[in-house]
Amino acid sequence: MPGGDVARGEGAGTGPRKRLPRPVYERELARLQAELVTLQEWVRSAGARLVVVFEGRDAAGKGGTIKRVAEYLNPRVARIVALPAPSERERTQWYFQRYVEHLPAGGEIVLFDRSWYNRAGVERVMGFCTEQERQRFLRQCPVFERLLVEDGLLLRKYWFSISQAEQQRRLRDRIDDPMRRWKLSSVDLESVARWHEYSRARDEMLAATDTPEAPWYLVESEDKRRGRINMIAHLLSTVPYSEVPLPEVRLPGPPASSDYERPPRERYRYVPDRTALL
């Protein structure tokens, strides 16, 4: 059961490792992304339904990994779901209800950037749910996921694990980077002070929801490059996909000449050539 490993402290399982060299990372990432496209075509052809859940601490590398997974996939087949805080109406629904409507139909892939596990993590630590609601979630979640899997849905759950020092370093980088400052929220900053509370919440969540039907897989993400490669490779290894023969495509030749004349350039508004000033 994965909870036993992380209970000793995230990022401590394998010890410090040298960062994966960029040329090695980029070469392997390109190969895996090509395989993801093959997986996508199999999902579409077979009418399969694939859900991948990405969970972990703030700044653990979930978003970057999701970006690499989805980079070359067809957004009509594979979509990212990152839900905001529930509305007043949604708060009165069965907890899993608003997630159910985002589950895939046949031939679709859904990547959950955080998921129903919010209740076991941030909601529990920040006091956004009651203890009774949390306990109910931990009882119902394995049943909910078992029903999904029994119905044929392919469910994969990944927890991204980092050390406390690495989380603080990444959050400081966000503070200093105006291009990524938007990623920071008050909840993110509060998570730094509540590290141990999140650790206890994670351990309880893993103990209650790591089941044979829907197991958790932990991703060591101290090095983002290694974490991305390892997660994508593992995902591919768990899905029984195969290559789907693609139809032959022939590019038609240019059309025959006609009496069409393009209107004069002055008739249109063109974007100014900013590159001429560089």
N, C-alpha and C positions, 0 to 999 in steps of 0.2 A: 504494500500500500504506500503511495507516494508521500503521504503526510509524514511518515516516520523520518524520511530523509531531510525534509526541509525544516522539521521541528528544531533541528540543531542550529539553524541559522542559514538564511538564504545566501547563496554565493559561496558557501563554505564547503560544498560537497566535493568538488574536484580540486580545490586550491587554485592559486593564481596561474593563468596560462598566458603565453605570449599571444598578442593579437594576431589574428589570421591576416597574412599579407594581402594587400588589396588585389594584386593580380590573380592570386589563387581564388580569392573571394569572388571577384567579378567573373572569372571563368566558370566556376562551379555554379554561381547564381544564374548565369545565362543558360547553362545546361538544364538546371532545375526548372527555370521558367519555361523553357521549351517543353519539358515534360508536363508542366501544369496546363499548357495549352492542349496537349494530348489528352490529359485528364478531363479537361473541359469538354472536348469533343466527344469523349466517351459518355460523360454525364448527359450531354444533350442527346446523343444517339440512343442511349439505353433508357432515357427517361428517369434517370436516378435523381435522388434528392440528397444533397450534401450540405451539412451545416458544420462550420468550424467556429468554435468559441475561443476567443482570445481574452484571457484574464491575467491579472498580475498587478503589482504595485504601480503607482504613478511613475512614469519615466522608465519603466522596465523594458521598453522596446516593442510593445504591442503594435503601435501605430506604424512604425517603420517596417515591421514584418508584414503587416497587412498590405501596405503599399507595394511591397515587392511581390507578394502573392498575386495581387490583382493587376499589376502593371500591364501585362499583355493579354489579359483575359477580356472577353466580350462583356461589356457592362449589361447587356441584355440577358446574359446567362449568369454571370457572377456579380453579385451586388454586395456592398458593404452596408451594414446596419449599425448605426451608432445613435441610440435613442436619447433624447433629452430627458430631463426630469419629468415624471408623470404629471399630467394635468389633474385638475380637481376631479373630473369625471373618471379618469383612469385610476385614481386612488380608491375609488369605490368598487372597482372591478375585482374579479379574481386575479391574484397577483400575476399569474402567467399569461393572462388574456392578451395583453398588448404585445407580447412577444410572439404569440401563436400566429397573429395575422402577418408576421414577417417571415414565417417559415417558407421554405421553397416549395414550389410545385414541381412536377416532373420535368427533368432536364434543366434544373437550376441549382446554383451554388449560392449560399448565403454565408458571409463572413461577419460574425458578431464582434464588433469592437466594444467589449463589455456586453454583458447579457443579463439573464435573469439572476445571475450570481451577485448582482449589486446588493441584493437583500442580505446575503451572507457576509458581505464585505463592508463597503462604504456605508450602507444604511445601518448596519449593526453598530459599527464603530462611531459614526457621527450622530447616532440617536435618531435617525430618520424613520425607524420602525420600532415597534414595541418588541419586548422579549417574546411575547406570545406569537407575534407575527414571524419572528425569526425562527422559532422552534417549529411553527407550522410549515415554513418553507423547507427546513431541513428534513421534515418528514415527507412532504409532498414531492420534492424535487426528484428523488430517485424513481418514484412512481411515474411522474410526468415524463422523465427521460426514457424510462422503460417502455412506455406506451409509444413514444416516437420511434424507438428502435424496432419494436415489434411490428410497427406499421411499415417498416422498410426504409426509414430515413437513416442515412449514414451520419452519425454524430461523432465529432472529434473535439476534445476539450484540452486546451493547452494553458498552463500556468507559467508565466514568464518570471523567472527568479533572479533577483540581483541582491547585492549586499547593501547595507545601510550607507556605507561610505560612497558607493557608486551612485546610489539614488541621489544623495545630496550633491554630488558633483554634477550630475546631469541637470538637476533642478537649478543649480547656480548658473550653469551654462545658458539655460532658458532665460533667466533673469537678465543676463548680460547680452542676449541676442534679440534685437528688435524684430527679427523675422520669425522668432519662435516664442516671443513673450506671450502671445495670445493663448498658447497651450497651458499656461499657468492659471489655476483657479484657487480660490480660497481653500477649497477642499484639498487640492494638491499640497498646498503649504501646510495645512493642518496635519496631513498624513505624516509629515516628517516628525512632528512631536508625538504622534501616536503610533510609532513604529511597532512597539511591542503589542499594542492592542490589535493592530492589523495582523500581526503574527499569530496571535491566539485565534482570531476570527478565521484566518486561513486554515489553520490546523483543524479546527472544528468542522469547517466546510469540507475539507478533503476527507476527513474521517467519515462524514455522513454521506457524501455524494460520490465517492470513488467506488463504482460498482462494476461487476463483470460486464454488464450491458453497455455502460457508458463510463469507461475509466478515464482518469486524469493522466495527462502526460506533462511532466515538468521540463521546462526549457531553461537551461543555464544560460543567462543572457548578460553576464558580466561583460563579455565581448559581444557587441551587437552583431558583428559579422558572423561569428560562430553560431550565435543563437538563431539567426535567420536561416542559415544553411541547414542546421540540424533540424529545425522545425519543419521546413519545407520538405526535406528529404524524408523525414518520418511520416508526414502526412501522405506523401506519395506511396510510401511502403505499406500503408494500411488500407488503401483503396484498391480493390481488384479491377483496375481499369485496363484497357487494352487499346492499341492503336486502331483508329477507325479509318478505313480507306476513304480518302477524299476524292470527290469527283474531279475529273480532268477539266481544267479551265483553259479556254482559248481566248486570247485577246482579239477582238474584232479589228479588222484593218481600218484605216482612216476613211471617213466618208468621201464619196465622190464630190468633186468640185460643184459648186452651185453659184447662183447669182447673189448669195448673201454678202452684204457689206457691213462691217462693224461700224457703229456710229462713231463720230469724231471723239477723241479723247477728252476734249474740252467740255463735253456734255456731262461728265461725271465728276464726282468729288472723290479724289484719291487720298489715301492716307499719306501725309508728308513723309519724305524719305529721311527719317531720323538718322539712318546709318551714314548718310553723306557728311554728317557733322562729327563723326567719330574719328 
